[in-house]
């Protein structure tokens, strides 16, 4: 954890609360600590000048405003580790079928700047590294955050070995959308059944036609009906159904899945953290009853 910056609106405390929720859930977990992402991995996706600005905590003020908080030396170290965390999750997923990064999912970061609370784009960095090392030959990025994965789409545009799939609230941030391989813009207030119907309409055919051998999953919980920055209306049960549908479709094709945390916002950070923890538990324990997962994480929120 990095100390909270003195400027900016992003609440960093949800990250340690996610880990507390997981540890208090009663489910058996194995925790891993990532190494920081090497500079050359980041520069393979981001502008070297921007990487230098982050590493030296000298990001220009206009870029910090676009990110949403100042990039201090602590933040610079943190984002290197969260990028390393998505890579580690990918390697563990290849061994075990599924692994999660309890941070990251920074899908708004662009080539020469961060944006939308994202500094480096761990999804693009990890996808690029998987392909460069031969750990994967075709990577599908499933982005179910309520906001479009514009940075991921732009960083990986034109590559025939990466498919970027974004389900998002059409009227939400960013105002100017990038072009993913496939964008599904959803209407405000869409609920569980209609959301799952859209997912069922598109995800199996994408997997069938693109034929990936690895899935990176941006599992933002901001489609939740109570999310501060969301415009959709999924319930706790709906998010569990969403996550398990992604896992089910991947497992039908024997594909490893590595997830990253993504967005989730609210006044009560413990409730937001519980949603993130529940998402990871739903993926790690697909046979567990949804009601048991909700009960295990509700204990953490005090509900």
C-alpha positions as YAML, in Angstrom:
chain: A
units: angstrom
residues:
- id: 1
  name: UNK
  ca: [0.00, 0.00, 0.00]
- id: 2
  name: UNK
  ca: [1.14, 3.50, -0.85]
- id: 3
  name: UNK
  ca: [0.26, 6.40, 1.47]
- id: 4
  name: UNK
  ca: [-2.79, 8.34, 0.30]
- id: 5
  name: UNK
  ca: [-1.71, 11.27, -1.94]
- id: 6
  name: UNK
  ca: [-2.48, 14.72, -0.58]
- id: 7
  name: UNK
  ca: [-4.27, 15.64, -3.81]
- id: 8
  name: UNK
  ca: [-6.86, 13.76, -5.83]
- id: 9
  name: UNK
  ca: [-10.15, 12.00, -5.17]
- id: 10
  name: UNK
  ca: [-9.25, 8.32, -5.47]
- id: 11
  name: UNK
  ca: [-9.62, 6.23, -2.30]
- id: 12
  name: UNK
  ca: [-6.69, 3.84, -2.09]
- id: 13
  name: UNK
  ca: [-7.79, 2.21, 1.16]
- id: 14
  name: UNK
  ca: [-10.12, -0.20, -0.64]
- id: 15
  name: UNK
  ca: [-7.12, -2.32, -1.63]
- id: 16
  name: UNK
  ca: [-6.07, -3.37, 1.85]
- id: 17
  name: UNK
  ca: [-9.74, -3.75, 2.76]
- id: 18
  name: UNK
  ca: [-10.13, -6.24, -0.10]
- id: 19
  name: UNK
  ca: [-7.37, -8.36, 1.39]
- id: 20
  name: UNK
  ca: [-8.95, -8.12, 4.84]
- id: 21
  name: UNK
  ca: [-12.29, -9.25, 3.40]
- id: 22
  name: UNK
  ca: [-10.66, -12.22, 1.67]
- id: 23
  name: UNK
  ca: [-8.78, -13.27, 4.78]
- id: 24
  name: UNK
  ca: [-11.91, -13.04, 6.94]
- id: 25
  name: UNK
  ca: [-14.12, -14.91, 4.46]
- id: 26
  name: UNK
  ca: [-13.29, -18.37, 5.77]
- id: 27
  name: UNK
  ca: [-12.25, -19.63, 2.33]
- id: 28
  name: UNK
  ca: [-8.79, -21.14, 1.89]
- id: 29
  name: UNK
  ca: [-6.50, -18.82, -0.07]
- id: 30
  name: UNK
  ca: [-2.89, -18.74, -1.15]
- id: 31
  name: UNK
  ca: [-1.32, -15.27, -1.32]
- id: 32
  name: UNK
  ca: [1.63, -14.34, -3.52]
- id: 33
  name: UNK
  ca: [3.68, -11.15, -3.55]
- id: 34
  name: UNK
  ca: [4.68, -9.93, -7.03]
- id: 35
  name: UNK
  ca: [7.98, -8.53, -8.16]
- id: 36
  name: UNK
  ca: [7.83, -5.03, -9.65]
- id: 37
  name: UNK
  ca: [7.36, -4.95, -13.39]
- id: 38
  name: UNK
  ca: [10.70, -4.42, -15.18]
- id: 39
  name: UNK
  ca: [11.03, -1.12, -16.94]
- id: 40
  name: UNK
  ca: [11.46, -2.71, -20.36]
- id: 41
  name: UNK
  ca: [8.10, -4.51, -20.05]
- id: 42
  name: UNK
  ca: [6.38, -1.18, -19.43]
- id: 43
  name: UNK
  ca: [8.27, 0.57, -22.22]
- id: 44
  name: UNK
  ca: [7.18, -2.12, -24.66]
- id: 45
  name: UNK
  ca: [3.66, -0.66, -24.33]
- id: 46
  name: UNK
  ca: [4.07, 2.86, -22.94]
- id: 47
  name: UNK
  ca: [6.15, 5.79, -24.17]
- id: 48
  name: UNK
  ca: [9.64, 5.56, -22.58]
- id: 49
  name: UNK
  ca: [9.50, 9.28, -21.73]
- id: 50
  name: UNK
  ca: [6.27, 8.75, -19.79]
- id: 51
  name: UNK
  ca: [7.70, 5.70, -18.03]
- id: 52
  name: UNK
  ca: [10.67, 7.85, -16.99]
- id: 53
  name: UNK
  ca: [8.31, 10.51, -15.64]
- id: 54
  name: UNK
  ca: [6.54, 7.91, -13.50]
- id: 55
  name: UNK
  ca: [9.74, 6.27, -12.28]
- id: 56
  name: UNK
  ca: [11.18, 9.64, -11.23]
- id: 57
  name: UNK
  ca: [7.85, 10.96, -9.87]
- id: 58
  name: UNK
  ca: [8.06, 13.88, -12.30]
- id: 59
  name: UNK
  ca: [4.76, 13.41, -14.14]
- id: 60
  name: UNK
  ca: [3.58, 16.83, -15.40]
- id: 61
  name: UNK
  ca: [0.67, 18.35, -13.54]
- id: 62
  name: UNK
  ca: [-1.65, 18.15, -16.55]
- id: 63
  name: UNK
  ca: [-1.07, 14.39, -16.78]
- id: 64
  name: UNK
  ca: [-1.60, 14.03, -13.03]
- id: 65
  name: UNK
  ca: [-4.95, 15.80, -13.40]
- id: 66
  name: UNK
  ca: [-5.87, 13.32, -16.11]
- id: 67
  name: UNK
  ca: [-4.86, 10.44, -13.83]
- id: 68
  name: UNK
  ca: [-6.73, 11.86, -10.87]
- id: 69
  name: UNK
  ca: [-3.94, 11.94, -8.28]
- id: 70
  name: UNK
  ca: [-0.25, 12.93, -8.06]
- id: 71
  name: UNK
  ca: [2.35, 10.28, -8.92]
- id: 72
  name: UNK
  ca: [4.58, 10.23, -5.84]
- id: 73
  name: UNK
  ca: [7.59, 7.90, -5.41]
- id: 74
  name: UNK
  ca: [5.32, 5.59, -3.35]
- id: 75
  name: UNK
  ca: [2.70, 5.54, -6.12]
- id: 76
  name: UNK
  ca: [5.41, 4.87, -8.72]
- id: 77
  name: UNK
  ca: [6.56, 1.85, -6.73]
- id: 78
  name: UNK
  ca: [2.99, 0.69, -6.21]
- id: 79
  name: UNK
  ca: [2.04, 0.73, -9.90]
- id: 80
  name: UNK
  ca: [5.17, -1.22, -10.81]
- id: 81
  name: UNK
  ca: [4.12, -3.89, -8.32]
- id: 82
  name: UNK
  ca: [0.48, -3.95, -9.44]
- id: 83
  name: UNK
  ca: [1.65, -4.45, -13.03]
- id: 84
  name: UNK
  ca: [3.90, -7.23, -11.80]
- id: 85
  name: UNK
  ca: [0.86, -8.64, -10.00]
- id: 86
  name: UNK
  ca: [-1.14, -9.10, -13.19]
- id: 87
  name: UNK
  ca: [1.80, -10.86, -14.80]
- id: 88
  name: UNK
  ca: [2.16, -13.12, -11.77]
- id: 89
  name: UNK
  ca: [-1.57, -13.86, -11.84]
- id: 90
  name: UNK
  ca: [-1.22, -14.86, -15.49]
- id: 91
  name: UNK
  ca: [1.62, -17.25, -14.71]
- id: 92
  name: UNK
  ca: [-0.29, -18.76, -11.79]
- id: 93
  name: UNK
  ca: [-3.42, -19.11, -13.95]
- id: 94
  name: UNK
  ca: [-1.42, -21.18, -16.41]
- id: 95
  name: UNK
  ca: [-0.57, -23.53, -13.54]
- id: 96
  name: UNK
  ca: [-3.88, -23.60, -11.71]
- id: 97
  name: UNK
  ca: [-6.54, -22.48, -14.18]
- id: 98
  name: UNK
  ca: [-7.41, -19.27, -12.33]
- id: 99
  name: UNK
  ca: [-5.57, -16.61, -10.35]
- id: 100
  name: UNK
  ca: [-6.39, -13.03, -9.38]
- id: 101
  name: UNK
  ca: [-4.53, -9.79, -8.93]
- id: 102
  name: UNK
  ca: [-6.14, -8.04, -5.95]
- id: 103
  name: UNK
  ca: [-5.35, -4.69, -7.59]
- id: 104
  name: UNK
  ca: [-4.84, -3.23, -11.09]
- id: 105
  name: UNK
  ca: [-7.19, -3.64, -14.05]
- id: 106
  name: UNK
  ca: [-5.95, -0.18, -15.07]
- id: 107
  name: UNK
  ca: [-7.65, -0.05, -18.44]
- id: 108
  name: UNK
  ca: [-7.67, 3.74, -19.02]
- id: 109
  name: UNK
  ca: [-3.89, 4.26, -19.10]
- id: 110
  name: UNK
  ca: [-2.70, 5.34, -22.56]
- id: 111
  name: UNK
  ca: [0.60, 5.29, -24.45]
- id: 112
  name: UNK
  ca: [2.06, 8.53, -23.10]
- id: 113
  name: UNK
  ca: [-0.19, 9.30, -20.14]
- id: 114
  name: UNK
  ca: [-2.30, 7.80, -17.44]
- id: 115
  name: UNK
  ca: [-6.01, 8.55, -17.14]
- id: 116
  name: UNK
  ca: [-9.05, 7.74, -15.02]
- id: 117
  name: UNK
  ca: [-7.11, 6.64, -11.89]
- id: 118
  name: UNK
  ca: [-4.81, 4.46, -14.03]
- id: 119
  name: UNK
  ca: [-1.05, 5.04, -14.37]
- id: 120
  name: UNK
  ca: [0.21, 2.02, -16.37]
- id: 121
  name: UNK
  ca: [-2.05, -0.37, -18.28]
- id: 122
  name: UNK
  ca: [-1.34, -3.75, -16.70]
- id: 123
  name: UNK
  ca: [-3.74, -5.55, -19.05]
- id: 124
  name: UNK
  ca: [-1.92, -4.36, -22.14]
- id: 125
  name: UNK
  ca: [1.50, -4.88, -20.54]
- id: 126
  name: UNK
  ca: [0.66, -8.46, -19.52]
- id: 127
  name: UNK
  ca: [-0.97, -9.32, -22.86]
- id: 128
  name: UNK
  ca: [2.06, -8.01, -24.72]
- id: 129
  name: UNK
  ca: [4.43, -9.94, -22.47]
- id: 130
  name: UNK
  ca: [2.45, -13.19, -22.81]
- id: 131
  name: UNK
  ca: [2.71, -12.94, -26.58]
- id: 132
  name: UNK
  ca: [6.33, -11.80, -26.66]
- id: 133
  name: UNK
  ca: [7.48, -14.71, -24.51]
- id: 134
  name: UNK
  ca: [5.34, -17.32, -26.24]
- id: 135
  name: UNK
  ca: [3.35, -18.00, -23.06]
- id: 136
  name: UNK
  ca: [0.27, -17.36, -25.20]
- id: 137
  name: UNK
  ca: [-0.37, -16.97, -28.90]
- id: 138
  name: UNK
  ca: [-3.84, -15.38, -28.82]
- id: 139
  name: UNK
  ca: [-5.06, -13.34, -25.84]
- id: 140
  name: UNK
  ca: [-8.67, -12.38, -25.18]
- id: 141
  name: UNK
  ca: [-9.20, -9.44, -22.83]
- id: 142
  name: UNK
  ca: [-12.71, -9.50, -21.37]
- id: 143
  name: UNK
  ca: [-13.41, -6.10, -19.81]
- id: 144
  name: UNK
  ca: [-16.64, -5.97, -17.80]
- id: 145
  name: UNK
  ca: [-15.92, -2.76, -15.91]
- id: 146
  name: UNK
  ca: [-18.78, -0.25, -16.15]
- id: 147
  name: UNK
  ca: [-16.39, 2.10, -18.01]
- id: 148
  name: UNK
  ca: [-15.05, 1.32, -21.46]
- id: 149
  name: UNK
  ca: [-11.50, -0.02, -21.58]
- id: 150
  name: UNK
  ca: [-10.37, 2.78, -23.87]
- id: 151
  name: UNK
  ca: [-6.68, 2.64, -22.98]
- id: 152
  name: UNK
  ca: [-6.44, -1.11, -23.53]
- id: 153
  name: UNK
  ca: [-8.29, -0.79, -26.83]
- id: 154
  name: UNK
  ca: [-6.00, 1.95, -28.14]
- id: 155
  name: UNK
  ca: [-2.75, 0.37, -26.93]
- id: 156
  name: UNK
  ca: [-3.54, -2.98, -28.57]
- id: 157
  name: UNK
  ca: [-5.39, -1.74, -31.65]
- id: 158
  name: UNK
  ca: [-4.54, -3.43, -34.93]
- id: 159
  name: UNK
  ca: [-3.07, -6.59, -33.42]
- id: 160
  name: UNK
  ca: [-4.56, -9.79, -34.77]
- id: 161
  name: UNK
  ca: [-3.34, -11.83, -31.78]
- id: 162
  name: UNK
  ca: [-5.28, -9.80, -29.17]
- id: 163
  name: UNK
  ca: [-9.04, -9.39, -28.96]
- id: 164
  name: UNK
  ca: [-10.37, -6.59, -26.74]
- id: 165
  name: UNK
  ca: [-14.00, -7.08, -25.66]
- id: 166
  name: UNK
  ca: [-15.60, -4.31, -23.60]
- id: 167
  name: UNK
  ca: [-19.06, -4.35, -22.00]
- id: 168
  name: UNK
  ca: [-19.76, -0.94, -20.49]
- id: 169
  name: UNK
  ca: [-22.39, 1.70, -19.80]
- id: 170
  name: UNK
  ca: [-22.61, 3.59, -23.07]
- id: 171
  name: UNK
  ca: [-23.28, 6.96, -21.40]
- id: 172
  name: UNK
  ca: [-20.50, 6.67, -18.83]
- id: 173
  name: UNK
  ca: [-16.83, 7.74, -18.82]
- id: 174
  name: UNK
  ca: [-14.95, 8.12, -21.11]
- id: 175
  name: UNK
  ca: [-17.07, 10.48, -23.15]
- id: 176
  name: UNK
  ca: [-14.98, 9.75, -26.23]
- id: 177
  name: UNK
  ca: [-14.76, 6.00, -26.58]
- id: 178
  name: UNK
  ca: [-11.88, 4.21, -28.26]
- id: 179
  name: UNK
  ca: [-12.58, 1.31, -30.61]
- id: 180
  name: UNK
  ca: [-12.19, -2.12, -29.04]
- id: 181
  name: UNK
  ca: [-12.27, -5.19, -31.22]
- id: 182
  name: UNK
  ca: [-15.87, -5.44, -30.00]
- id: 183
  name: UNK
  ca: [-17.68, -2.85, -27.91]
- id: 184
  name: UNK
  ca: [-21.03, -3.54, -26.28]
- id: 185
  name: UNK
  ca: [-22.46, -0.26, -25.02]
- id: 186
  name: UNK
  ca: [-25.23, -0.94, -22.52]
- id: 187
  name: UNK
  ca: [-28.19, 1.28, -21.59]
- id: 188
  name: UNK
  ca: [-28.49, 2.81, -18.14]
- id: 189
  name: UNK
  ca: [-30.06, 0.70, -15.37]
- id: 190
  name: UNK
  ca: [-29.73, -2.62, -17.16]
- id: 191
  name: UNK
  ca: [-30.29, -5.42, -14.63]
- id: 192
  name: UNK
  ca: [-29.05, -8.94, -14.04]
- id: 193
  name: UNK
  ca: [-31.04, -10.91, -16.59]
- id: 194
  name: UNK
  ca: [-30.66, -8.48, -19.48]
- id: 195
  name: UNK
  ca: [-26.95, -8.04, -18.76]
- id: 196
  name: UNK
  ca: [-26.38, -11.80, -18.70]
- id: 197
  name: UNK
  ca: [-28.38, -12.16, -21.92]
- id: 198
  name: UNK
  ca: [-26.04, -9.68, -23.63]
- id: 199
  name: UNK
  ca: [-23.01, -11.54, -22.32]
- id: 200
  name: UNK
  ca: [-24.42, -14.84, -23.50]
- id: 201
  name: UNK
  ca: [-25.13, -13.34, -26.92]
- id: 202
  name: UNK
  ca: [-21.55, -12.25, -27.52]
- id: 203
  name: UNK
  ca: [-18.93, -13.96, -25.35]
- id: 204
  name: UNK
  ca: [-19.29, -17.57, -26.63]
- id: 205
  name: UNK
  ca: [-19.13, -16.49, -30.26]
- id: 206
  name: UNK
  ca: [-16.07, -14.32, -29.61]
- id: 207
  name: UNK
  ca: [-14.30, -17.24, -27.94]
- id: 208
  name: UNK
  ca: [-15.34, -19.59, -30.73]
- id: 209
  name: UNK
  ca: [-14.28, -17.33, -33.59]
- id: 210
  name: UNK
  ca: [-11.14, -15.78, -32.09]
- id: 211
  name: UNK
  ca: [-9.98, -19.02, -30.46]
- id: 212
  name: UNK
  ca: [-7.82, -17.54, -27.69]
- id: 213
  name: UNK
  ca: [-5.48, -19.60, -25.56]
- id: 214
  name: UNK
  ca: [-5.51, -17.17, -22.63]
- id: 215
  name: UNK
  ca: [-8.12, -14.90, -21.01]
- id: 216
  name: UNK
  ca: [-7.36, -11.71, -19.11]
- id: 217
  name: UNK
  ca: [-10.45, -10.61, -17.21]
- id: 218
  name: UNK
  ca: [-11.01, -7.04, -16.01]
- id: 219
  name: UNK
  ca: [-13.54, -7.81, -13.28]
- id: 220
  name: UNK
  ca: [-14.62, -4.33, -12.18]
- id: 221
  name: UNK
  ca: [-17.56, -4.39, -9.76]
- id: 222
  name: UNK
  ca: [-18.80, -0.92, -10.69]
- id: 223
  name: UNK
  ca: [-21.74, -2.32, -12.72]
- id: 224
  name: UNK
  ca: [-23.30, -2.84, -9.26]
- id: 225
  name: UNK
  ca: [-26.54, -0.95, -8.72]
- id: 226
  name: UNK
  ca: [-25.13, 0.90, -5.69]
- id: 227
  name: UNK
  ca: [-21.84, 1.94, -7.26]
- id: 228
  name: UNK
  ca: [-21.10, 5.64, -6.97]
- id: 229
  name: UNK
  ca: [-19.72, 5.98, -10.53]
- id: 230
  name: UNK
  ca: [-21.74, 3.29, -12.29]
- id: 231
  name: UNK
  ca: [-24.93, 3.62, -14.31]
- id: 232
  name: UNK
  ca: [-25.95, -0.04, -14.41]
- id: 233
  name: UNK
  ca: [-28.04, -2.05, -11.92]
- id: 234
  name: UNK
  ca: [-26.51, -5.45, -11.25]
- id: 235
  name: UNK
  ca: [-27.16, -7.03, -7.87]
- id: 236
  name: UNK
  ca: [-24.69, -8.95, -5.72]
- id: 237
  name: UNK
  ca: [-26.06, -12.17, -7.22]
- id: 238
  name: UNK
  ca: [-25.86, -10.70, -10.71]
- id: 239
  name: UNK
  ca: [-22.16, -9.94, -10.37]
- id: 240
  name: UNK
  ca: [-21.54, -13.50, -9.18]
- id: 241
  name: UNK
  ca: [-23.47, -14.86, -12.18]
- id: 242
  name: UNK
  ca: [-21.46, -12.59, -14.49]
- id: 243
  name: UNK
  ca: [-18.11, -13.71, -13.12]
- id: 244
  name: UNK
  ca: [-19.02, -17.37, -13.18]
- id: 245
  name: UNK
  ca: [-20.32, -17.13, -16.72]
- id: 246
  name: UNK
  ca: [-16.94, -15.83, -17.89]
- id: 247
  name: UNK
  ca: [-15.20, -18.63, -16.01]
- id: 248
  name: UNK
  ca: [-17.62, -21.25, -17.35]
- id: 249
  name: UNK
  ca: [-17.07, -20.19, -20.96]
- id: 250
  name: UNK
  ca: [-13.30, -20.26, -20.47]
- id: 251
  name: UNK
  ca: [-13.36, -23.67, -18.81]
- id: 252
  name: UNK
  ca: [-15.47, -25.15, -21.60]
- id: 253
  name: UNK
  ca: [-12.44, -24.41, -23.79]
- id: 254
  name: UNK
  ca: [-9.77, -25.25, -21.17]
- id: 255
  name: UNK
  ca: [-8.55, -21.64, -21.10]
- id: 256
  name: UNK
  ca: [-6.67, -20.18, -18.12]
- id: 257
  name: UNK
  ca: [-8.17, -17.02, -16.66]
- id: 258
  name: UNK
  ca: [-6.29, -14.28, -14.81]
- id: 259
  name: UNK
  ca: [-8.42, -11.51, -13.33]
- id: 260
  name: UNK
  ca: [-7.58, -7.99, -12.23]
- id: 261
  name: UNK
  ca: [-9.61, -5.93, -9.77]
- id: 262
  name: UNK
  ca: [-10.88, -3.01, -11.84]
- id: 263
  name: UNK
  ca: [-13.29, -0.33, -10.73]
- id: 264
  name: UNK
  ca: [-15.57, -0.14, -7.72]
- id: 265
  name: UNK
  ca: [-16.59, 3.07, -5.97]
- id: 266
  name: UNK
  ca: [-18.73, 4.13, -3.05]
- id: 267
  name: UNK
  ca: [-18.91, 6.05, 0.21]
- id: 268
  name: UNK
  ca: [-18.60, 2.84, 2.26]
- id: 269
  name: UNK
  ca: [-15.23, 1.40, 1.27]
- id: 270
  name: UNK
  ca: [-15.85, -1.82, 3.17]
- id: 271
  name: UNK
  ca: [-18.90, -2.55, 1.03]
- id: 272
  name: UNK
  ca: [-16.90, -1.89, -2.15]
- id: 273
  name: UNK
  ca: [-14.08, -4.10, -0.91]
- id: 274
  name: UNK
  ca: [-16.56, -6.86, -0.11]
- id: 275
  name: UNK
  ca: [-17.84, -6.76, -3.72]
- id: 276
  name: UNK
  ca: [-14.30, -7.14, -5.04]
- id: 277
  name: UNK
  ca: [-13.52, -9.97, -2.63]
- id: 278
  name: UNK
  ca: [-16.78, -11.71, -3.54]
- id: 279
  name: UNK
  ca: [-15.87, -11.51, -7.23]
- id: 280
  name: UNK
  ca: [-12.54, -13.25, -6.68]
- id: 281
  name: UNK
  ca: [-14.09, -15.88, -4.42]
- id: 282
  name: UNK
  ca: [-16.83, -16.57, -6.98]
- id: 283
  name: UNK
  ca: [-14.16, -17.30, -9.58]
- id: 284
  name: UNK
  ca: [-11.88, -19.26, -7.27]
- id: 285
  name: UNK
  ca: [-14.69, -21.36, -5.78]
- id: 286
  name: UNK
  ca: [-17.21, -21.86, -8.61]
- id: 287
  name: UNK
  ca: [-19.07, -24.59, -6.71]
- id: 288
  name: UNK
  ca: [-19.78, -22.42, -3.67]
- id: 289
  name: UNK
  ca: [-23.35, -21.20, -3.22]
- id: 290
  name: UNK
  ca: [-23.81, -17.54, -4.11]
- id: 291
  name: UNK
  ca: [-25.64, -17.00, -0.80]
- id: 292
  name: UNK
  ca: [-22.67, -18.40, 1.11]
- id: 293
  name: UNK
  ca: [-20.29, -16.01, -0.69]
- id: 294
  name: UNK
  ca: [-22.54, -13.07, 0.08]
- id: 295
  name: UNK
  ca: [-22.83, -14.11, 3.73]
- id: 296
  name: UNK
  ca: [-19.06, -14.60, 4.07]
- id: 297
  name: UNK
  ca: [-18.33, -11.10, 2.78]
- id: 298
  name: UNK
  ca: [-21.29, -9.43, 4.51]
- id: 299
  name: UNK
  ca: [-19.70, -10.37, 7.84]
- id: 300
  name: UNK
  ca: [-16.81, -8.08, 6.85]
- id: 301
  name: UNK
  ca: [-19.11, -5.13, 6.13]
- id: 302
  name: UNK
  ca: [-21.00, -5.62, 9.38]
- id: 303
  name: UNK
  ca: [-24.31, -6.16, 7.56]
...
